[in-house]
């Protein structure tokens, strides 16, 4: 009965999860922020639903593996009418009840294989959720960055247009060369292109986010709120998960155990299953016969008979392959975490160097360039050089903040952090 309660528990958990997330659909349809991003995405993920359906399928396989008898009992009945030359007649009948019995522990081996497959499928569900959450956080930060980039581009375009208007007015008055005004207008067009590029990034990011949420990408996009702040703190050493605790590793461990148990099942299947039988018959002239029977298959060596040698060799080779994949995965974990940590530190240093005071002065100076040109305190070409440097400074700040957020996602994924459970406020 253990398999029954296990299957019922899994089904109940899925139903409870569905009913709980159904209450959040209204909140998901209104706006997306750091609190409801992961619940909404996981609820809409078709990949997660597919793996959960696979979990129910493997639970059914586990139920089938726990059956006690290898086959159902067989009842054989026969009857005949006997006549002799002397006119004597008799009715012959026979009844036989037979049952095959496993004596080599095949049921336990099948159950162990099914248990390992069930554990592996649970890790696939978890891995699907984690991959979906990683993609969601990545697209979410890209959408927030595109939103901020649009706001920044609008401010830069406004400042550049004022500077262009001042330069064109001074050129018409003959105070500066007309070519200088043309160069300022060209710089304004570059800023306009940057604004259009930001709008394109916003459209793509929100379309991808809408697709993750199960909405029509061509329809109205969701309202995205939040700031470009990383998921985790700078010191992530406490969050580092051991390699054996990651779902990727646990999945391979369970797969190897399943292969080993399946090979053990085939080995045990080479032991012939006896068939016990009870029979009763009416033979001759009302002569009753009762008895017991025992049938044992005769195993023949390969290649004449079936010994499952080839299947066992295949499963053992596949188990060895999974072991090699585990070792390869363990090697890649360290490199992945070290690379992500170095990337995170680099973006942290870059963001720290761009202090809020520096950025405020840059925005203020960018707005004062038009006045500096109008009053003649700054030549037009020097103002263009200053404008380009200030614009690059503000754009670099936004790019580094986005890079820091994305690096925090990659590092959290590399360290095995449960992103599918992470809710950042």
C-alpha positions in Angstrom: 0.0 0.0 0.0 3.0 2.3 0.2 2.9 3.0 -3.5 -0.8 3.9 -3.3 -0.2 6.5 -0.6 2.9 7.8 -2.4 0.9 8.3 -5.6 -2.0 9.8 -3.8 0.3 12.2 -2.0 2.0 13.4 -5.2 -1.4 13.9 -6.9 -2.7 15.8 -3.9 0.4 18.0 -3.9 -0.1 18.9 -7.5 -3.8 19.7 -7.0 -3.0 21.8 -4.0 -0.3 23.7 -5.9 -2.7 24.3 -8.8 -5.5 25.6 -6.5 -3.0 27.8 -4.7 -1.5 29.3 -7.8 -5.0 29.8 -9.3 -5.6 32.5 -6.6 -2.5 34.4 -7.8 -3.6 34.6 -11.5 -5.3 37.9 -10.9 -2.2 39.4 -9.4 -0.1 37.9 -12.2 -2.4 39.6 -14.8 -2.0 43.0 -13.2 1.7 43.5 -13.0 5.0 41.7 -12.6 7.5 42.5 -9.9 10.1 40.7 -7.8 7.5 39.2 -5.4 5.2 37.5 -7.9 7.6 36.8 -10.8 8.6 33.3 -9.9 5.2 32.0 -8.8 3.5 33.4 -11.9 6.2 32.0 -14.3 6.2 28.5 -12.7 2.4 28.4 -12.8 2.4 29.1 -16.5 5.5 27.0 -17.4 4.6 24.2 -19.8 8.0 22.6 -19.3 7.2 22.2 -15.6 3.8 20.8 -16.3 5.2 18.3 -18.6 7.7 17.1 -16.0 5.0 16.9 -13.4 2.9 14.8 -15.7 6.0 12.6 -16.2 6.2 12.3 -12.4 2.6 10.9 -12.3 3.5 8.5 -15.0 6.6 7.2 -13.1 4.4 6.9 -10.0 2.1 4.6 -12.0 5.2 2.6 -13.0 6.1 2.3 -9.4 2.6 1.0 -8.6 2.9 -1.6 -11.3 6.3 -2.7 -10.0 4.9 -3.5 -6.5 2.5 -6.2 -7.7 3.1 -9.3 -5.7 2.4 -12.1 -8.2 4.2 -12.2 -11.6 1.1 -13.3 -13.4 -2.5 -14.1 -12.6 -3.7 -17.6 -11.6 -4.7 -19.8 -14.5 -7.8 -22.1 -14.3 -8.0 -24.8 -16.9 -11.2 -26.9 -17.3 -11.8 -29.8 -19.7 -14.6 -32.3 -20.2 -15.2 -35.3 -22.4 -17.9 -38.0 -23.0 -16.6 -41.6 -23.2 -18.5 -44.5 -24.9 -17.5 -48.1 -25.1 -18.7 -50.8 -27.5 -20.6 -52.5 -24.8 -22.9 -49.5 -24.4 -21.3 -48.2 -21.3 -20.9 -44.4 -21.2 -19.0 -42.1 -18.8 -18.2 -38.4 -18.5 -14.6 -37.4 -18.0 -13.7 -34.0 -16.7 -10.6 -32.3 -15.2 -9.9 -29.0 -13.5 -6.5 -27.5 -12.9 -5.5 -24.3 -11.0 -1.9 -23.1 -11.6 0.1 -20.1 -10.3 3.6 -18.9 -11.3 5.8 -17.8 -8.3 8.9 -15.7 -8.2 11.6 -17.1 -6.0 14.6 -14.9 -6.8 13.5 -11.5 -5.4 12.5 -10.1 -8.8 9.7 -8.0 -7.3 12.1 -6.3 -4.8 14.5 -5.5 -7.7 11.8 -4.0 -9.8 10.6 -1.9 -6.9 14.1 -0.6 -6.3 14.4 0.3 -10.0 11.0 2.1 -9.9 11.9 3.9 -6.7 15.2 5.2 -8.3 13.3 6.3 -11.5 10.7 8.1 -9.3 13.5 9.9 -7.5 15.1 10.8 -10.8 11.9 12.2 -12.1 11.4 14.3 -9.0 14.8 15.9 -9.7 13.8 16.5 -13.3 10.8 18.4 -12.0 13.0 20.5 -9.7 15.6 21.0 -12.4 12.8 22.2 -14.8 11.6 24.7 -12.2 15.1 26.0 -11.5 15.9 26.4 -15.2 12.6 28.2 -15.7 13.3 30.5 -12.7 16.7 31.3 -14.1 15.3 32.3 -17.5 12.6 34.4 -15.7 15.1 36.3 -13.6 17.3 37.0 -16.6 14.4 38.3 -18.8 13.0 40.3 -15.9 16.2 42.2 -15.3 16.6 42.8 -19.1 13.1 44.2 -19.1 13.9 46.5 -16.1 17.1 47.6 -17.8 15.3 48.4 -21.0 12.7 50.4 -19.1 15.4 52.4 -17.4 17.3 52.8 -20.7 14.2 54.3 -22.2 13.9 56.8 -19.4 17.6 57.7 -19.7 17.4 58.0 -23.5 14.4 60.4 -23.2 16.4 62.6 -20.8 19.5 62.5 -23.1 17.4 63.3 -26.1 15.8 66.2 -24.4 19.2 67.6 -23.4 20.7 67.0 -26.8 17.8 68.6 -28.6 18.2 71.7 -26.5 21.9 71.8 -27.3 21.1 71.3 -31.0 18.6 74.2 -30.9 21.1 76.5 -29.3 23.8 75.6 -31.8 21.5 76.1 -34.8 20.4 79.5 -33.5 24.0 80.6 -33.1 24.8 79.4 -36.5 21.9 81.4 -38.0 23.3 84.4 -36.2 26.7 83.8 -37.7 28.3 83.3 -34.3 29.5 79.7 -35.0 30.1 77.8 -38.2 27.1 76.0 -39.7 29.1 72.8 -39.8 29.2 72.9 -36.0 25.4 73.0 -35.8 25.2 70.1 -38.3 27.6 68.0 -36.1 25.4 68.7 -33.0 22.3 67.6 -35.0 24.2 64.4 -36.0 24.9 63.8 -32.3 21.2 64.3 -31.6 20.3 61.7 -34.2 22.6 59.2 -32.5 20.9 59.8 -29.2 17.5 59.3 -31.0 18.8 56.0 -32.3 19.8 55.0 -28.8 16.2 55.8 -27.7 14.7 53.7 -30.5 17.1 50.9 -29.6 16.0 51.0 -26.0 12.4 50.8 -27.2 13.2 47.7 -29.3 14.9 46.1 -26.3 11.9 46.8 -24.1 9.5 45.3 -26.7 11.6 42.1 -27.0 12.1 41.7 -23.3 8.4 42.2 -22.4 7.4 39.9 -25.3 9.7 37.1 -23.9 8.4 37.8 -20.4 4.8 37.5 -21.6 5.6 34.2 -23.3 7.0 32.9 -20.1 3.8 33.9 -18.4 1.7 32.1 -20.9 0.3 35.2 -22.5 0.0 36.3 -26.1 3.3 37.9 -27.0 1.6 40.0 -29.7 -0.9 41.4 -27.2 -0.5 44.0 -24.5 2.6 43.4 -22.4 2.7 43.1 -18.7 3.5 46.0 -16.5 7.0 45.3 -15.1 8.2 47.0 -11.9 11.4 46.8 -9.9 14.9 48.0 -9.7 18.3 46.8 -11.0 19.6 45.3 -7.8 21.2 41.9 -7.7 19.5 38.9 -6.2 22.1 38.0 -3.7 24.6 39.8 -1.5 28.3 40.0 -2.4 29.3 37.2 -0.1 27.7 34.1 -1.5 30.0 31.6 0.2 27.3 30.7 2.8 24.9 29.9 0.0 27.3 27.5 -1.8 25.6 24.1 -2.2 27.6 20.9 -2.2 27.8 19.2 -5.6 25.9 16.2 -4.3 23.0 18.4 -3.3 22.4 19.9 -6.7 19.5 18.5 -8.7 21.7 17.7 -11.7 23.9 15.5 -9.5 21.0 13.9 -7.7 19.4 13.1 -11.0 22.4 11.3 -12.3 22.8 9.4 -9.0 19.2 8.2 -9.3 19.6 7.3 -12.9 22.7 5.2 -12.1 20.8 3.5 -9.2 17.9 2.8 -11.6 20.2 1.2 -14.2 21.9 -0.9 -11.5 18.5 -2.1 -10.2 17.3 -2.9 -13.7 20.4 -5.0 -14.3 19.8 -6.8 -11.0 16.2 -7.5 -12.1 17.5 -9.1 -15.3 20.0 -11.2 -13.4 17.3 -12.4 -11.0 15.0 -13.1 -14.0 17.4 -15.8 -15.2 16.3 -17.9 -12.2 13.3 -19.9 -13.5 10.0 -19.2 -11.9 8.3 -22.5 -10.8 4.6 -22.9 -11.5 2.5 -24.7 -8.8 -0.7 -26.4 -9.8 -3.6 -28.2 -8.1 -5.7 -30.5 -10.2 -8.8 -32.7 -9.9 -10.2 -35.0 -12.5 -12.8 -37.7 -13.0 -11.1 -40.5 -14.9 -12.5 -43.6 -16.3 -15.7 -44.7 -14.7 -16.2 -42.2 -11.8 -12.7 -42.6 -10.6 -11.7 -39.3 -8.9 -8.0 -38.2 -9.0 -6.5 -35.3 -7.1 -3.0 -34.1 -7.1 -0.3 -31.4 -7.1 1.9 -30.3 -9.9 5.2 -28.5 -10.3 6.5 -27.0 -13.5 10.0 -25.6 -13.8 11.4 -23.9 -17.0 14.7 -25.3 -18.2 17.3 -22.5 -18.7 19.6 -23.0 -21.7 22.9 -21.3 -22.2 23.4 -18.4 -24.6 23.1 -18.2 -27.6 20.6 -21.1 -27.6 18.5 -19.8 -24.7 17.8 -16.4 -23.3 20.1 -15.4 -20.4 19.7 -11.6 -20.6 23.5 -11.4 -20.9 23.4 -8.7 -23.6 20.8 -6.6 -21.8 22.7 -6.8 -18.5 26.0 -5.7 -20.3 24.1 -2.8 -21.9 22.7 -1.6 -18.6 26.1 -1.9 -16.9 27.8 0.1 -19.7 25.1 2.8 -19.4 25.7 2.9 -15.6 29.4 3.5 -16.2 28.6 6.2 -18.7 26.4 8.0 -16.1 29.2 7.7 -13.6 31.6 9.4 -16.0 28.9 12.1 -16.6 28.7 12.7 -12.9 32.5 13.2 -12.7 32.4 15.5 -15.7 29.6 17.5 -14.1 31.4 17.9 -10.8 34.4 19.3 -12.7 32.2 21.8 -14.5 30.5 23.0 -11.4 33.7 24.5 -9.9 34.7 26.3 -13.2 31.1 27.6 -13.6 31.0 29.0 -10.1 34.5 30.5 -10.3 33.7 32.2 -13.6 30.4 33.6 -12.4 32.0 34.9 -9.1 34.8 36.7 -11.0 32.2 38.3 -13.3 30.1 39.4 -10.3 33.1 41.0 -8.6 34.1 42.8 -11.8 30.6 44.3 -12.2 30.5 45.1 -8.4 33.7 47.1 -8.7 32.5 48.9 -11.8 29.1 49.9 -10.2 30.9 51.0 -7.0 33.2 53.2 -9.0 30.2 55.0 -10.5 29.0 56.7 -7.3 25.6 58.4 -7.1 27.3 61.8 -6.7 29.2 61.3 -10.0 26.1 60.3 -11.9 24.1 63.3 -10.5 26.9 65.7 -11.6 27.0 64.0 -15.0 23.2 64.5 -15.5 23.5 68.1 -14.3 26.4 68.9 -16.5 24.7 67.3 -19.5 21.8 69.6 -19.0 24.1 72.7 -18.6 25.9 72.1 -21.9 23.3 74.1 -23.9 23.7 77.1 -21.5 27.4 76.9 -21.8 27.2 77.0 -25.6 24.7 79.8 -25.5 26.8 82.0 -23.2 30.0 81.2 -25.2 31.8 79.6 -22.2 32.3 76.4 -24.1 33.0 75.9 -27.8 30.6 73.7 -29.6 33.1 71.0 -30.5 34.3 70.8 -26.9 30.7 70.6 -25.8 30.2 67.7 -28.2 33.2 65.8 -26.7 31.9 66.5 -23.2 28.4 65.4 -24.2 29.6 62.1 -25.6 31.7 61.4 -22.5 28.8 62.1 -20.2 26.4 60.0 -22.2 28.8 57.1 -22.2 29.2 57.4 -18.4 25.4 57.2 -17.8 25.0 54.4 -20.3 27.9 52.5 -18.8 26.3 52.8 -15.4 23.1 51.2 -16.6 25.0 48.5 -18.5 27.1 47.6 -15.5 24.1 47.5 -13.2 22.4 45.1 -15.6 25.5 43.0 -15.8 25.7 42.8 -12.0 22.1 41.6 -11.8 22.6 39.0 -14.5 25.9 37.9 -13.0 24.1 37.4 -9.6 21.6 35.1 -11.4 24.4 33.1 -13.1 26.3 32.8 -9.8 23.2 31.7 -7.9 22.5 29.1 -10.5 26.1 27.9 -10.5 26.0 27.5 -6.7 22.8 25.5 -6.7 20.8 28.2 -5.0 17.0 27.5 -5.1 16.0 30.2 -7.5 12.6 28.6 -7.9 11.9 29.4 -4.2 13.5 32.8 -4.1 11.3 35.8 -3.6 13.2 39.1 -3.3 11.5 42.1 -1.7 
